[in-house]
Amino acid sequence: MRSKYLYPRSLAAFLFIAAFAALSFGQAPGERTRSDAPTKPRPKITASKDDSLRSIPSRAAFDSLARVYQQGTPYALPHVMFVIDRLAKNKIYFINSQRYRFHKDFLLATYLVPRGADIFQPIYIDKGRRFMVGTIAWQEPVQKFTWELWEGDMATSELIKLADDTINAAFYTHVSFKPNSERQTSASADLGIERVSQDELNRNQVYLALNTGSAVGRIHIIDKLDDTVEIGDNEILILRELPQSLPPVRGIIVAKPSSPLSHVNILAHGWGIPNIYIKDADKLFRGLNTYWMKLDARSSDYTLERVTSSEDIPNPPDDQVPPVNLTTTKLAPLAAMRKRDSISYGSKAANLGEMLNKKVPGVTIPDGFGIPFHWYDKFMQDNGFDDVILKLTDNNDFVHNPRVRRQKLAEFRQTIIAGKFDEALKKEILERWHTQLGGKPVFVRSSSNSEDLPNFSGAGLYSSVANVIDDESLVTAVKKVWASLWNFDAYEARVRNYVSQTDVYMSALVQIGINMKKGGVMITKDPFNTRARNVVYISAVCGHNSKVVDNAGIPEQLLYSAAANSVTVKTLSQQQSALEFDEKGDLRPTRETCAGPDQRVLTNAEARALAKAALAIKKAFGGSVAQDIEWGIIDRKIFIVQSRPYIDKK
């Protein structure tokens, strides 16, 4: 079933012929501050081969790194991203912005931050942040270079002054600060630095093409964007205020002057959609709200016309129906499974079974057994929970209000956990735990049939339960895993990727827990350099690998090259604690770490052993698909707890 908030039930409202049909709006003559005359062509500049430069000694050096919006027009905006590393004595990187789309891409590719780390809070919000990130641009209307921060950046006055001093010390000519929010304007007011406002750049302007293009979509005027506002991917948004982020949409119109270097406009470029500023657009087009329109955004003007034929309205993609086999009822040990059994037991268990049967050298697979999708389906039907889902997806508030949806899904998960469990299944689970696994502490791991679909990874969307040690906790853990199918983020991800919500199921893997002394993840490719071949990226921490980047510090990051049999250290461990089991069996951070005086977590021998195991696992799955592997080490013995296809989530 497709979520109804993305596509209206009827086109009747949008096909009504009204006074607004075929409206066309343009810019009033004489109201632009930018010249319509062709810009003087600059000499051709050779693009830099470097990832970044430490200084900009000339305009030619700037141009060699610069990405240009609206190239060849009077609105051309050459710009270069920068990163200042405060931990490295305010070292500045002027980023090759033709190569990297976002700051995070550069930070990840140069291993300045670890894969999987939270980049938002420590870079844009924290006062004691390590990095300052922003963009430098040549502003043709005022004939000046400016530097700016993302509009949501909470930089203090001290950080703004530091950035201004650092940039100007490394740039061949003066660079002025351009505030992008009232907060940034206030924070920089008394610093004595030269500033250029967006108003100066857009004074008297009623139209500006931030990103040109064409789109057909439903007009959605948003006066205030909060967690009650639903945004469909078939919409052309009209925004009164610039949001911190957006899901993919068809087009964007902002009603107040906006920087072409805003995060939203960078997203628009990546999506290939029109993004324009029209003065007071929210008032001008109020009567068009919810109507289907065609937007053509050009450099100097635009048209916005009513769509009056259903044939001109693009159809949504068909829902993906994940494969599943609900006829398998047997609880099966990992040794009895192969990759093909993923449609019955989920990919986690099936992939581990494949590795066991392929006898992958150098690794140990902790024993476990799978509870197939059949039992989740039976549980949901026996308790009437299938009907609950149908009612929720037909409820207007649930469908159209994210806040309500989040609350209802949380309540639904608690209802599932309290649901009546099949007594025969309970007896079989406990018997297999005590016999096959010897009653040892286990992890109950989630595995949905909607994971690892083409271009969609379910990694991190569902919940597992760690270190279960008694009968009742084991049964509750299975229900918690089942309930996690309805995590808010999982539900939203399926909607955005057109995965049918009534065709998803959850299996559970009951597996002996490993009290890792060292752990982490590894990928059989360099996720930050697509040109590298036959390499393995390894991220390692002391203690358990659960939530690798939550081990209070940057993990060790290594790159192994099979061709040279070499281990390259990309970052040393900066862990201040490690996750270990306490006396109650819960994972807790401790003050002890395994890193030596050199801050190394793994020896080179351990890194090579891990990498060779990873390449053997990749070979076991055909050799053509990169694998994302979770591992742990105890007494030099390598344990593998998961391997799945690596899908790069942008």
C-alpha positions in Angstrom: 0.0 0.0 0.0 1.4 3.4 -0.9 1.4 6.0 1.8 -1.4 8.4 0.8 0.3 11.6 1.9 2.6 11.4 -1.1 -0.2 11.2 -3.8 -3.7 12.6 -3.3 -6.6 10.2 -3.7 -8.2 12.2 -6.5 -7.1 14.6 -9.3 -10.5 16.3 -9.4 -9.4 19.2 -7.3 -6.4 19.8 -9.5 -8.2 19.6 -12.8 -10.7 22.3 -11.9 -10.4 25.2 -14.3 -9.9 28.4 -12.3 -8.9 31.9 -12.8 -5.3 31.0 -12.1 -5.0 28.7 -15.2 -1.9 29.3 -17.4 -0.6 32.1 -15.1 2.8 33.5 -16.2 4.9 35.7 -14.0 8.1 37.5 -14.8 10.5 40.0 -13.3 9.6 43.7 -13.4 12.1 45.6 -15.6 14.7 47.7 -14.0 14.5 45.9 -10.6 17.6 43.7 -10.9 20.9 44.8 -9.4 22.9 42.4 -11.5 23.8 43.4 -15.0 22.2 41.7 -17.9 25.3 42.3 -20.0 27.4 39.3 -20.7 30.1 38.8 -18.2 33.7 39.2 -19.4 35.1 35.7 -20.0 37.9 34.6 -17.7 40.9 32.7 -19.0 40.5 29.0 -19.0 41.7 27.5 -15.8 43.1 24.0 -15.3 41.2 22.1 -12.6 43.3 21.2 -9.6 44.3 17.6 -9.1 44.5 18.1 -5.4 41.8 17.2 -2.8 42.5 20.6 -1.2 45.0 23.5 -1.0 46.3 25.1 2.2 46.3 28.6 0.8 44.8 30.6 -2.1 47.7 32.7 -3.6 45.7 33.9 -6.6 42.4 34.0 -8.5 43.7 31.2 -10.7 44.2 29.0 -7.7 40.7 29.8 -6.5 39.2 29.0 -9.9 41.1 25.7 -10.1 39.1 24.5 -7.1 35.8 26.3 -7.6 32.4 24.9 -8.5 30.4 27.4 -10.5 26.6 27.8 -10.4 25.0 29.4 -13.4 28.2 29.4 -15.4 28.4 31.6 -18.4 25.6 33.9 -17.2 25.5 37.2 -15.3 24.5 35.2 -12.3 27.6 33.0 -12.2 28.7 32.2 -8.7 32.2 30.5 -8.3 32.6 29.1 -4.9 35.0 26.9 -2.8 34.2 25.1 0.4 36.7 25.3 3.3 37.3 23.4 6.5 39.3 24.7 9.5 40.6 22.1 11.9 41.0 23.7 15.3 42.6 20.5 16.7 45.5 21.0 14.2 46.2 24.6 15.2 43.5 26.0 12.9 44.8 24.3 9.8 42.7 25.3 6.9 41.7 23.2 3.9 40.4 25.0 0.7 38.5 22.0 -0.7 38.4 20.9 -4.3 34.7 21.7 -4.7 34.6 20.2 -8.2 35.3 16.9 -6.6 33.4 17.0 -3.3 29.7 17.9 -3.1 29.5 18.4 0.6 31.9 19.2 3.5 31.1 15.7 4.9 32.3 14.1 1.7 35.7 15.7 2.1 35.9 15.0 5.8 35.1 11.3 5.3 37.3 10.9 2.2 40.3 12.3 4.1 39.5 10.3 7.2 39.2 13.4 9.4 36.0 12.0 10.7 35.1 8.2 10.9 32.5 6.5 8.8 29.2 6.5 10.6 30.0 9.4 12.9 27.4 12.1 13.7 28.6 15.0 11.6 25.7 17.4 12.2 25.9 18.2 16.0 29.7 18.4 16.4 30.2 20.5 13.3 27.3 22.9 13.2 26.0 23.1 16.7 28.7 22.5 19.4 30.5 25.5 20.8 33.6 23.5 21.4 33.6 22.0 17.9 36.8 20.7 16.2 35.9 21.9 12.7 34.6 25.1 11.2 33.1 24.6 7.8 31.8 27.0 5.2 32.1 28.4 1.7 34.0 31.2 0.0 32.4 32.8 -3.1 33.1 35.6 -5.6 30.1 38.0 -5.5 29.8 39.8 -8.9 27.3 42.4 -7.7 29.7 43.9 -5.1 33.0 42.7 -6.7 34.1 41.0 -3.5 34.9 37.6 -2.1 32.7 36.6 0.8 32.8 33.6 3.2 29.7 32.2 4.8 28.4 29.5 7.1 25.4 27.2 6.6 22.2 29.1 7.7 21.6 26.8 10.7 25.2 27.0 12.0 25.3 28.0 15.7 28.8 29.4 15.6 29.7 31.8 18.4 31.2 35.2 18.0 34.6 33.7 18.9 34.3 31.0 16.2 33.3 33.5 13.6 36.3 35.7 14.4 38.6 32.8 14.3 37.3 31.7 10.9 37.6 35.2 9.6 41.2 35.6 10.7 42.2 32.2 9.5 40.6 32.6 6.0 42.1 36.0 5.5 45.6 34.9 6.6 45.6 32.2 3.8 43.8 34.1 1.0 45.4 36.4 -1.5 42.9 39.2 -1.1 40.4 40.3 1.6 37.3 38.0 2.2 34.3 39.5 3.9 31.8 37.6 6.1 28.3 37.1 4.8 25.8 36.3 7.6 23.1 33.9 6.6 20.8 34.2 9.6 19.7 36.7 12.2 21.7 34.9 14.8 24.9 35.1 12.7 24.3 38.8 12.0 24.0 39.4 15.8 27.0 37.2 16.7 29.3 39.1 14.2 28.0 42.6 14.9 30.7 43.8 17.3 33.7 41.8 15.9 35.0 44.7 13.8 35.1 42.5 10.7 33.9 43.5 7.2 30.5 42.1 6.3 28.3 41.8 3.2 24.6 41.0 3.7 22.4 39.0 1.4 20.2 42.1 1.1 23.1 44.0 -0.5 23.5 41.2 -3.1 19.8 41.0 -3.8 18.6 44.6 -3.2 15.4 45.5 -5.1 15.5 42.0 -6.7 12.1 40.2 -7.0 13.4 37.1 -8.8 16.6 35.0 -8.7 17.2 31.6 -10.2 19.3 29.7 -7.6 19.0 26.6 -9.7 17.4 26.5 -13.1 15.2 23.7 -14.4 11.7 22.5 -15.0 9.3 20.5 -12.9 5.7 19.4 -12.6 4.4 19.1 -9.0 1.8 19.9 -6.5 2.2 23.4 -4.9 2.6 23.2 -1.1 3.0 26.5 0.7 4.7 26.1 4.1 4.4 29.0 6.5 6.3 27.3 9.3 8.2 24.1 8.9 8.0 21.8 12.0 7.4 18.2 12.8 3.7 18.5 12.0 4.3 19.3 8.4 4.3 16.5 5.8 6.4 16.9 2.6 5.7 14.7 -0.3 8.2 13.9 -3.0 5.8 15.0 -5.7 5.6 18.6 -4.4 6.9 22.0 -5.4 7.4 23.8 -2.1 6.9 27.5 -1.4 8.8 28.3 1.7 8.7 31.4 3.9 11.8 30.4 5.8 14.7 28.3 4.7 14.7 24.9 6.5 17.8 23.2 7.8 17.2 20.2 5.5 14.6 18.7 3.1 13.7 15.3 1.7 13.7 15.1 -2.1 11.0 17.2 -3.8 10.1 18.3 -7.3 11.0 22.0 -6.9 11.6 24.8 -4.4 10.4 28.4 -4.4 11.6 30.7 -1.5 9.8 33.8 -0.6 12.7 35.6 1.0 16.2 36.3 -0.4 18.4 33.2 -0.1 22.0 32.4 -0.7 22.7 30.2 -3.7 25.2 28.4 -1.4 22.5 27.4 1.1 22.4 23.7 2.0 18.9 23.5 0.5 20.2 24.8 -2.8 23.1 22.4 -2.8 20.6 19.6 -2.4 18.5 21.1 -5.3 21.6 20.9 -7.5 22.2 17.3 -6.5 18.6 16.4 -7.2 18.5 18.4 -10.5 15.4 20.4 -9.5 14.5 24.1 -9.9 15.1 26.3 -6.9 14.2 30.0 -7.2 13.6 33.1 -5.1 10.4 35.0 -5.8 9.7 38.0 -3.6 6.6 37.3 -1.4 5.9 34.0 -3.3 3.9 32.7 -0.3 1.4 35.6 -0.7 1.6 35.8 -4.5 0.7 32.2 -5.1 -1.6 31.6 -2.0 -4.5 30.7 -4.3 -2.5 28.0 -6.0 -1.9 25.9 -2.9 -2.4 22.2 -3.6 -2.8 22.7 -7.3 -0.7 20.8 -9.8 1.6 23.3 -11.7 4.4 23.3 -14.2 7.4 25.4 -13.2 10.0 26.5 -15.7 12.8 28.4 -14.0 15.3 30.2 -16.3 18.2 32.5 -15.5 16.3 35.8 -16.0 12.6 34.8 -15.6 10.2 31.9 -15.1 6.7 30.6 -15.8 4.3 28.9 -13.5 1.3 27.3 -15.3 -1.6 25.2 -14.2 -1.6 21.5 -15.2 -5.1 20.8 -16.5 -4.7 17.2 -17.8 -4.2 14.1 -15.8 -1.9 12.8 -18.5 0.6 15.6 -17.7 0.8 14.6 -14.1 3.7 12.1 -13.6 2.8 8.8 -12.1 4.5 7.7 -8.9 6.8 4.7 -9.1 5.3 1.3 -8.4 5.7 0.1 -4.8 8.5 -2.4 -4.2 7.1 -5.6 -2.8 10.0 -7.3 -0.9 10.3 -11.1 -1.5 9.2 -13.4 1.3 8.3 -17.0 2.0 5.7 -17.3 4.7 5.3 -21.1 4.5 8.6 -21.9 6.3 7.8 -22.7 9.9 10.8 -24.5 11.2 13.3 -22.9 13.5 16.6 -23.6 11.8 20.3 -23.5 13.0 22.6 -21.3 11.0 24.4 -24.4 9.7 21.2 -25.5 7.9 20.9 -22.2 6.0 22.2 -20.8 2.7 22.0 -17.4 1.1 18.8 -18.4 -0.8 17.0 -18.9 2.5 17.0 -15.1 3.1 13.3 -15.0 1.9 12.4 -17.3 4.9 14.9 -16.3 7.6 16.2 -12.9 6.6 19.5 -12.0 5.2 21.5 -11.8 8.5 20.9 -15.5 9.3 21.0 -16.7 5.7 24.3 -14.9 5.0 26.0 -16.3 8.1 24.7 -19.8 7.1 26.3 -19.2 3.6 29.7 -18.4 5.2 29.5 -21.5 7.4 28.7 -23.7 4.5 31.4 -22.1 2.3 33.9 -22.7 5.2 35.3 -19.2 4.9 38.9 -19.5 6.2 40.2 -17.5 9.2 36.8 -16.7 10.8 34.4 -18.1 13.4 30.6 -17.7 13.1 28.9 -17.7 16.6 26.3 -20.4 16.6 22.6 -19.4 16.4 19.2 -20.2 15.0 16.6 -18.3 13.0 12.9 -17.7 13.6 11.3 -17.3 10.2 9.0 -14.6 8.9 6.0 -17.0 9.2 5.9 -16.6 13.0 5.9 -12.8 12.9 3.0 -12.9 10.4 1.1 -15.4 12.6 1.7 -13.3 15.7 0.4 -10.2 14.0 -2.7 -11.9 12.7 -3.4 -13.7 16.0 -3.3 -10.4 17.9 -5.2 -8.4 15.3 -2.2 -6.2 14.7 -2.6 -6.4 10.9 -5.9 -4.6 11.2 -4.2 -1.9 13.4 -1.7 -1.1 10.6 -4.5 -0.9 8.0 -6.5 1.5 10.2 -3.4 3.6 10.9 -2.5 4.0 7.2 -6.1 5.0 6.5 -6.1 7.6 9.3 -5.8 11.2 8.0 -3.8 12.5 11.0 -1.4 9.5 10.9 -0.9 9.9 7.2 -0.4 13.7 7.1 1.1 14.6 10.4 4.6 13.3 11.2 4.3 14.1 14.9 1.1 12.0 15.2 2.7 9.3 13.1 5.7 9.1 15.4 3.5 8.9 18.5 1.1 6.3 17.0 4.0 4.1 15.9 5.6 4.3 19.4 2.3 3.2 20.9 1.9 0.4 18.4 5.3 -1.0 19.2 4.4 -1.1 22.9 1.2 -2.9 22.0 3.2 -5.5 20.0 5.6 -6.1 22.9 2.6 -6.7 25.1 0.9 -9.0 22.6 0.1 -12.7 23.3 2.9 -15.0 22.2 2.3 -18.5 20.7 2.9 -21.0 23.5 4.2 -23.7 21.2 6.6 -21.3 19.6 7.8 -20.1 23.0 8.5 -23.7 24.1 10.4 -24.4 20.9 12.5 -21.3 21.1 13.5 -22.0 24.8 14.2 -25.6 24.1 16.5 -24.8 21.2 18.2 -22.1 23.2 19.0 -24.5 26.1 20.0 -27.4 23.9 21.6 -26.0 20.7 23.1 -22.9 22.4 23.6 -24.3 25.9 21.6 -21.5 27.4 24.4 -19.1 26.9 23.8 -15.3 26.8 22.5 -14.4 23.3 21.8 -11.4 21.1 18.4 -11.4 19.4 19.0 -9.7 16.0 16.5 -8.1 13.6 16.3 -8.9 9.9 13.5 -7.6 7.8 12.6 -8.8 4.3 12.8 -5.2 3.2 16.5 -5.0 3.9 19.1 -4.9 1.2 16.7 -4.2 -1.7 18.2 -2.7 -4.8 19.3 0.9 -3.9 17.9 0.6 -0.4 19.7 -0.5 2.7 17.9 -1.3 5.9 21.1 -0.8 7.9 20.5 0.9 11.3 16.7 1.1 10.9 15.7 -1.8 13.1 16.5 -2.9 16.6 18.3 -5.8 18.2 18.5 -6.8 21.8 21.8 -7.5 23.4 22.9 -10.1 26.0 19.6 -11.9 26.9 20.1 -14.3 29.8 16.7 -15.7 30.9 13.6 -17.3 29.4 11.1 -14.5 29.8 13.6 -11.9 28.5 14.3 -14.0 25.5 10.6 -14.1 24.5 10.2 -10.3 25.2 13.4 -9.7 23.1 11.8 -11.5 20.1 8.7 -9.3 20.4 10.9 -6.2 20.6 12.7 -7.2 17.4 9.4 -7.8 15.7 8.1 -4.4 16.9 11.1 -2.6 15.5 9.7 -3.2 12.0 7.5 -0.2 13.0 10.3 2.2 14.1 9.5 5.7 12.9 12.7 6.0 10.9 12.2 2.6 9.3 8.6 3.5 8.3 9.7 6.8 6.8 12.6 5.2 4.9 10.2 2.7 3.3 7.8 5.4 2.3 10.6 7.4 0.6 11.8 4.3 -1.2 8.3 3.1 -2.2 8.5 -0.1 -0.2 5.0 -1.5 0.4 4.1 -1.1 4.1 1.7 -4.1 4.0 4.3 -6.5 2.5 7.1 -6.1 5.1 7.9 -8.8 7.7 10.4 -9.3 10.4 12.5 -12.4 11.3 14.7 -12.9 14.4 18.2 -14.4 14.7 19.0 -15.8 18.2 22.8 -15.9 18.3 25.4 -16.5 21.0 26.8 -13.2 22.2 30.5 -12.4 21.9 32.3 -10.4 24.6 34.6 -8.7 22.2 37.9 -7.3 23.3 38.2 -5.5 20.0 35.5 -4.9 17.4 34.4 -2.9 14.5 33.2 -2.9 10.9 35.1 -3.4 7.6 34.1 -2.9 4.0 35.7 -4.6 1.0 36.2 -1.3 -0.7 37.3 2.2 0.2 34.0 3.9 0.7 35.6 7.3 0.2 37.6 6.6 -2.9 35.8 4.8 -5.7 39.1 4.6 -7.7 40.8 2.3 -5.2 40.8 -1.4 -6.1 41.3 -4.6 -4.0 41.3 -2.7 -0.7 39.6 -3.2 2.6 38.5 -0.3 4.9 38.6 -1.2 8.6 37.2 0.7 11.5 38.3 -0.6 14.9 37.5 0.1 18.5 38.4 -1.3 21.9 35.6 -3.3 23.4 32.3 -4.4 21.7 31.5 -3.1 18.2 27.9 -2.1 19.0 27.5 1.5 17.9 31.2 1.8 16.9 31.2 5.6 16.9 29.5 5.8 20.4 32.6 4.4 22.1 33.5 8.0 23.1 36.2 8.9 20.6 37.3 8.5 17.0 38.0 4.8 16.2 41.2 3.6 14.5 40.7 3.7 10.7 42.9 1.5 8.5 43.1 0.8 4.8 44.5 -2.5 3.6 45.8 -2.9 0.0 45.8 -6.5 -1.2 48.2 -5.6 -4.1 50.9 -4.4 -1.7 49.8 -6.3 1.4 50.1 -3.0 3.1 48.3 -1.5 6.1 47.9 2.3 6.1 46.8 4.1 9.3 44.2 6.8 8.4 43.4 7.8 11.9 44.7 6.7 15.3 42.3 5.8 18.1 41.1 8.7 20.2 38.8 6.5 22.4 38.4 7.5 26.0 36.2 4.5 26.9 35.1 1.1 25.6 31.9 -0.8 25.6 32.1 -3.9 27.8 29.6 -6.2 29.6 29.1 -5.4 33.2 28.2 -7.8 36.0 24.5 -7.7 35.0 25.4 -8.5 31.4 24.6 -5.0 30.1 26.9 -3.2 27.7 28.4 -0.2 29.5 31.2 2.2 28.7 34.4 1.6 30.8 37.4 3.8 31.3 39.8 1.1 30.1 40.8 0.8 26.4 43.0 -1.6 24.6 45.0 1.0 22.7 48.7 1.1 23.4 50.9 4.1 23.8 50.9 4.6 20.1 47.1 4.8 20.1 46.8 1.7 17.9 43.9 -0.7 18.4 45.0 -3.4 15.9 48.4 -4.7 15.2 49.3 -4.9 11.6 49.1 -8.7 11.8 45.5 -8.4 13.1 44.6 -5.9 10.4 46.0 -8.2 7.7 44.1 -11.2 9.1 40.8 -9.2 9.2 41.3 -7.9 5.6 42.1 -11.3 4.2 39.0 -12.7 6.0 36.9 -9.9 4.5 38.1 -10.6 1.0 37.4 -14.3 1.5 33.9 -13.4 2.6 33.4 -11.3 -0.5 34.6 -14.2 -2.6 32.1 -16.5 -0.8 29.3 -14.2 -2.0 30.4 -14.2 -5.7 33.2 -11.7 -5.5 31.5 -8.9 -7.4 29.5 -7.1 -4.6 31.3 -5.2 -1.8 30.5 -6.5 1.7 29.8 -4.6 4.9 31.0 -6.8 7.7 30.7 -6.6 11.5 33.5 -8.4 13.4 35.0 -8.9 16.8 38.3 -10.3 18.2 38.9 -12.4 21.3 42.3 -13.8 22.0 43.4 -13.2 18.3 40.3 -15.2 17.1 38.1 -13.4 14.5 34.4 -13.6 15.0 32.0 -12.5 12.2 28.5 -11.5 13.3 27.1 -10.0 10.1 27.9 -9.6 6.4 25.6 -7.7 4.0 26.0 -6.0 0.6 27.5 -2.5 1.0 25.1 0.1 -0.2 26.5 3.7 0.0 23.8 5.9 1.6 24.2 9.5 0.4 
